[in-house]
């Protein structure tokens, strides 16, 4: 704990925005992990099973309260209203687009943190170096800065600020790219599952006619 306090004090004023960055980034990551659980591979596989069942028997209202099942229920209700297969597929695509928009909310903050975190740290570096040179000039030092505490403090601030900026930015970039890949991958799988269901239930209605 003492080391954290020392690190914070040495980092200077830029530690405050970097702390906010880390809190926001962690909050976004936690929220997205919970969201990804709602559209997990298991949930998507269950949705694909719904389309198979719709082909083999009289389709029943999809069970479950996941975002995927909510879309399937929407397709089921529209099919009951007599919409064509093409219309059902288009409706599924619109619903998936809305789901994708929801899934991407907050991701911009990870991008901002990853892109600007190093610059905030670099700003702290500049401030630290300025302090160091101000300390040197106030003592009239030009060649031998040893013995000047302000110089050591300024250099420490510069190094800590840079390190903290990178420590905040690098995980944000990693999490952003991982989440983006997971969201896009699962959206593609959801789109295929919903399209299969819409096609199956739509063709089933047409065969009944």
C-alpha positions as a Markdown table, in Angstrom:
| # | Residue | x | y | z |
|---|---|---|---|---|
| 1 | Unk | 0.0 | 0.0 | 0.0 |
| 2 | Unk | 2.9 | 2.3 | 0.8 |
| 3 | Unk | 4.4 | 1.6 | -2.6 |
| 4 | Unk | 1.1 | 2.5 | -4.3 |
| 5 | Unk | 1.0 | 5.8 | -2.4 |
| 6 | Unk | 4.6 | 6.6 | -3.3 |
| 7 | Unk | 3.9 | 5.8 | -7.0 |
| 8 | Unk | 0.8 | 8.0 | -6.9 |
| 9 | Unk | 2.7 | 10.9 | -5.3 |
| 10 | Unk | 5.6 | 10.6 | -7.7 |
| 11 | Unk | 3.3 | 10.5 | -10.8 |
| 12 | Unk | 2.1 | 14.0 | -10.3 |
| 13 | Unk | -1.1 | 15.6 | -11.5 |
| 14 | Unk | -1.6 | 13.3 | -14.5 |
| 15 | Unk | -2.3 | 10.3 | -12.2 |
| 16 | Unk | -5.8 | 11.7 | -11.7 |
| 17 | Unk | -7.0 | 11.4 | -15.3 |
| 18 | Unk | -5.1 | 8.1 | -15.7 |
| 19 | Unk | -7.0 | 6.8 | -12.6 |
| 20 | Unk | -10.3 | 7.9 | -14.2 |
| 21 | Unk | -9.2 | 6.2 | -17.4 |
| 22 | Unk | -8.5 | 2.9 | -15.6 |
| 23 | Unk | -11.8 | 3.0 | -13.7 |
| 24 | Unk | -13.8 | 3.7 | -16.9 |
| 25 | Unk | -12.0 | 1.0 | -18.9 |
| 26 | Unk | -12.5 | -1.6 | -16.2 |
| 27 | Unk | -16.2 | -0.7 | -16.0 |
| 28 | Unk | -16.7 | -1.1 | -19.8 |
| 29 | Unk | -14.8 | -4.4 | -19.7 |
| 30 | Unk | -17.0 | -5.8 | -16.9 |
| 31 | Unk | -20.2 | -4.7 | -18.6 |
| 32 | Unk | -19.1 | -6.2 | -21.9 |
| 33 | Unk | -18.2 | -9.5 | -20.3 |
| 34 | Unk | -21.6 | -9.8 | -18.8 |
| 35 | Unk | -23.2 | -8.9 | -22.1 |
| 36 | Unk | -21.1 | -11.5 | -24.0 |
| 37 | Unk | -22.4 | -14.1 | -21.5 |
| 38 | Unk | -25.9 | -13.3 | -22.7 |
| 39 | Unk | -24.9 | -14.1 | -26.3 |
| 40 | Unk | -22.5 | -17.0 | -25.5 |
| 41 | Unk | -21.8 | -19.8 | -27.9 |
| 42 | Unk | -24.2 | -22.0 | -25.9 |
| 43 | Unk | -27.1 | -19.5 | -26.3 |
| 44 | Unk | -26.4 | -19.3 | -30.0 |
| 45 | Unk | -26.3 | -23.1 | -30.4 |
| 46 | Unk | -29.7 | -23.2 | -28.7 |
| 47 | Unk | -31.0 | -20.7 | -31.2 |
| 48 | Unk | -29.7 | -22.8 | -34.1 |
| 49 | Unk | -31.5 | -25.8 | -32.6 |
| 50 | Unk | -34.7 | -23.7 | -32.7 |
| 51 | Unk | -34.4 | -23.4 | -36.5 |
| 52 | Unk | -33.9 | -27.2 | -36.8 |
| 53 | Unk | -36.9 | -27.9 | -34.7 |
| 54 | Unk | -38.9 | -25.4 | -36.8 |
| 55 | Unk | -38.0 | -27.5 | -39.9 |
| 56 | Unk | -38.9 | -30.8 | -38.4 |
| 57 | Unk | -42.1 | -30.0 | -36.5 |
| 58 | Unk | -44.7 | -27.4 | -35.8 |
| 59 | Unk | -42.7 | -24.4 | -34.5 |
| 60 | Unk | -43.4 | -23.3 | -31.0 |
| 61 | Unk | -42.6 | -19.9 | -29.5 |
| 62 | Unk | -38.9 | -19.8 | -28.7 |
| 63 | Unk | -38.1 | -20.1 | -25.0 |
| 64 | Unk | -35.5 | -18.1 | -23.1 |
| 65 | Unk | -34.9 | -14.5 | -22.4 |
| 66 | Unk | -31.5 | -13.9 | -24.0 |
| 67 | Unk | -31.2 | -11.2 | -26.7 |
| 68 | Unk | -31.0 | -14.0 | -29.4 |
| 69 | Unk | -34.3 | -15.6 | -28.2 |
| 70 | Unk | -36.0 | -12.2 | -28.1 |
| 71 | Unk | -35.2 | -11.8 | -31.8 |
| 72 | Unk | -36.5 | -15.4 | -32.5 |
| 73 | Unk | -39.7 | -14.6 | -30.7 |
| 74 | Unk | -40.1 | -11.4 | -32.8 |
| 75 | Unk | -39.6 | -13.5 | -36.0 |
| 76 | Unk | -42.1 | -16.1 | -34.7 |
| 77 | Unk | -44.8 | -13.5 | -34.0 |
| 78 | Unk | -44.2 | -11.9 | -37.5 |
| 79 | Unk | -44.5 | -15.3 | -39.1 |
| 80 | Unk | -47.8 | -15.8 | -37.3 |
| 81 | Unk | -49.0 | -12.6 | -39.0 |
| 82 | Unk | -48.3 | -14.1 | -42.4 |
| 83 | Unk | -45.1 | -12.3 | -43.4 |
| 84 | Unk | -43.1 | -14.0 | -46.2 |
| 85 | Unk | -39.7 | -15.7 | -45.7 |
| 86 | Unk | -37.9 | -12.7 | -47.3 |
| 87 | Unk | -39.7 | -10.3 | -45.0 |
| 88 | Unk | -38.8 | -12.4 | -41.9 |
| 89 | Unk | -35.1 | -12.5 | -42.9 |
| 90 | Unk | -35.1 | -8.7 | -43.4 |
| 91 | Unk | -36.8 | -8.2 | -40.0 |
| 92 | Unk | -34.2 | -10.5 | -38.4 |
| 93 | Unk | -31.4 | -8.4 | -40.0 |
| 94 | Unk | -32.9 | -5.2 | -38.6 |
| 95 | Unk | -33.1 | -6.7 | -35.1 |
| 96 | Unk | -29.5 | -8.0 | -35.2 |
| 97 | Unk | -28.4 | -4.5 | -36.3 |
| 98 | Unk | -30.0 | -3.1 | -33.2 |
| 99 | Unk | -28.4 | -5.7 | -31.1 |
| 100 | Unk | -25.0 | -5.0 | -32.6 |
| 101 | Unk | -25.5 | -1.3 | -31.9 |
| 102 | Unk | -26.2 | -2.1 | -28.3 |
| 103 | Unk | -23.2 | -4.4 | -28.0 |
| 104 | Unk | -20.9 | -1.7 | -29.3 |
| 105 | Unk | -22.0 | 1.0 | -26.8 |
| 106 | Unk | -19.2 | 2.0 | -24.6 |
| 107 | Unk | -16.5 | 0.5 | -26.8 |
| 108 | Unk | -15.5 | 4.0 | -27.9 |
| 109 | Unk | -14.2 | 4.7 | -24.4 |
| 110 | Unk | -11.8 | 1.8 | -24.6 |
| 111 | Unk | -10.6 | 3.1 | -28.0 |
| 112 | Unk | -10.2 | 6.6 | -26.5 |
| 113 | Unk | -8.3 | 5.3 | -23.4 |
| 114 | Unk | -6.0 | 3.1 | -25.6 |
| 115 | Unk | -5.3 | 6.0 | -28.0 |
| 116 | Unk | -4.9 | 8.9 | -25.5 |
| 117 | Unk | -3.5 | 7.1 | -22.4 |
| 118 | Unk | 0.1 | 7.2 | -23.6 |
| 119 | Unk | -0.2 | 10.9 | -24.5 |
| 120 | Unk | -1.5 | 11.7 | -21.0 |
| 121 | Unk | 1.5 | 9.9 | -19.6 |
| 122 | Unk | 3.8 | 11.8 | -22.0 |
| 123 | Unk | 2.3 | 15.0 | -20.8 |
| 124 | Unk | 3.3 | 14.0 | -17.3 |
| 125 | Unk | 6.8 | 13.2 | -18.6 |
| 126 | Unk | 7.0 | 16.8 | -20.0 |
| 127 | Unk | 5.8 | 18.3 | -16.7 |
| 128 | Unk | 8.4 | 16.2 | -14.8 |
| 129 | Unk | 11.2 | 17.2 | -17.1 |
| 130 | Unk | 10.2 | 20.9 | -16.8 |
| 131 | Unk | 10.3 | 20.5 | -13.0 |
| 132 | Unk | 13.7 | 18.9 | -13.2 |
| 133 | Unk | 15.2 | 21.7 | -15.3 |
| 134 | Unk | 13.5 | 24.4 | -13.2 |
| 135 | Unk | 15.2 | 22.8 | -10.2 |
| 136 | Unk | 18.5 | 22.9 | -11.9 |
| 137 | Unk | 18.2 | 26.5 | -13.0 |
| 138 | Unk | 17.1 | 27.6 | -9.6 |
| 139 | Unk | 20.2 | 26.2 | -8.1 |
| 140 | Unk | 22.4 | 27.5 | -10.9 |
| 141 | Unk | 23.4 | 24.0 | -11.9 |
| 142 | Unk | 24.7 | 23.4 | -15.3 |
| 143 | Unk | 27.0 | 20.4 | -15.2 |
| 144 | Unk | 26.7 | 18.6 | -11.8 |
| 145 | Unk | 23.0 | 18.3 | -10.8 |
| 146 | Unk | 23.8 | 15.9 | -7.9 |
| 147 | Unk | 22.4 | 17.0 | -4.6 |
| 148 | Unk | 19.4 | 18.7 | -6.0 |
| 149 | Unk | 16.2 | 16.9 | -4.7 |
| 150 | Unk | 14.0 | 18.8 | -7.2 |
| 151 | Unk | 15.8 | 17.2 | -10.1 |
| 152 | Unk | 15.4 | 13.7 | -8.8 |
| 153 | Unk | 11.7 | 14.4 | -8.0 |
| 154 | Unk | 11.1 | 15.7 | -11.5 |
| 155 | Unk | 12.7 | 12.8 | -13.2 |
| 156 | Unk | 10.8 | 10.3 | -11.0 |
| 157 | Unk | 7.5 | 12.1 | -12.0 |
| 158 | Unk | 8.4 | 11.9 | -15.7 |
| 159 | Unk | 9.1 | 8.2 | -15.5 |
| 160 | Unk | 6.2 | 7.2 | -13.3 |
| 161 | Unk | 3.7 | 9.2 | -15.5 |
| 162 | Unk | 5.0 | 7.5 | -18.7 |
| 163 | Unk | 4.8 | 4.1 | -17.1 |
| 164 | Unk | 1.3 | 4.6 | -15.8 |
| 165 | Unk | 0.1 | 5.9 | -19.1 |
| 166 | Unk | 1.3 | 2.8 | -20.8 |
| 167 | Unk | 0.0 | 0.6 | -18.0 |
| 168 | Unk | -3.5 | 2.0 | -18.6 |
| 169 | Unk | -3.4 | 2.2 | -22.4 |
| 170 | Unk | -2.0 | -1.2 | -23.3 |
| 171 | Unk | -4.7 | -3.3 | -21.5 |
| 172 | Unk | -7.3 | -1.0 | -23.0 |
| 173 | Unk | -6.1 | -1.7 | -26.5 |
| 174 | Unk | -5.9 | -5.4 | -25.8 |
| 175 | Unk | -9.4 | -5.5 | -24.4 |
| 176 | Unk | -10.8 | -3.3 | -27.2 |
| 177 | Unk | -9.5 | -5.6 | -29.9 |
| 178 | Unk | -10.6 | -8.8 | -28.1 |
| 179 | Unk | -14.1 | -7.5 | -27.4 |
| 180 | Unk | -14.4 | -6.2 | -31.0 |
| 181 | Unk | -13.5 | -9.6 | -32.3 |
| 182 | Unk | -15.8 | -11.4 | -30.0 |
| 183 | Unk | -18.7 | -9.1 | -30.7 |
| 184 | Unk | -18.3 | -9.4 | -34.5 |
| 185 | Unk | -17.9 | -13.1 | -34.3 |
| 186 | Unk | -21.0 | -13.7 | -32.2 |
| 187 | Unk | -23.0 | -11.2 | -34.2 |
| 188 | Unk | -22.2 | -13.2 | -37.4 |
| 189 | Unk | -23.3 | -16.4 | -35.7 |
| 190 | Unk | -26.4 | -14.9 | -34.4 |
| 191 | Unk | -27.3 | -13.5 | -37.8 |
| 192 | Unk | -26.9 | -17.0 | -39.3 |
| 193 | Unk | -28.9 | -18.6 | -36.6 |
| 194 | Unk | -31.8 | -16.1 | -36.9 |
| 195 | Unk | -31.7 | -16.2 | -40.7 |
| 196 | Unk | -32.0 | -20.0 | -40.6 |
| 197 | Unk | -34.9 | -19.8 | -38.2 |
| 198 | Unk | -36.6 | -17.2 | -40.3 |
| 199 | Unk | -36.1 | -19.3 | -43.4 |
| 200 | Unk | -37.3 | -22.4 | -41.6 |
| 201 | Unk | -40.4 | -20.9 | -40.1 |
| 202 | Unk | -41.2 | -18.9 | -43.2 |
| 203 | Unk | -41.0 | -21.9 | -45.5 |
| 204 | Unk | -43.1 | -23.9 | -43.0 |
| 205 | Unk | -45.8 | -21.4 | -43.2 |
| 206 | Unk | -45.7 | -21.4 | -47.0 |
| 207 | Unk | -45.8 | -25.2 | -47.1 |
| 208 | Unk | -48.9 | -25.1 | -45.0 |
| 209 | Unk | -50.6 | -23.0 | -47.6 |
